């Protein structure tokens, strides 16, 4: 996966992920590929077909819990 840094947004680190997005232009629904179990999913909001795509999202760094 590629990562990108945007200087104009406070150097926010982004990563490109695979998603499924709704085919309907007026529907903004999308979900990460790893959360979809169907081969060809339907939109959970409007029930229209979804298509594979890519999206840039902020990188989330996991915080580790210290055992003490």
Secondary structure, DSSP 8 states (H G I E B T S, - for coil): --EEEEGGGTSEEEEEEEEEEESSTT---EEEGGG--SSS-B-TTT--BEEEEEEEEE----------
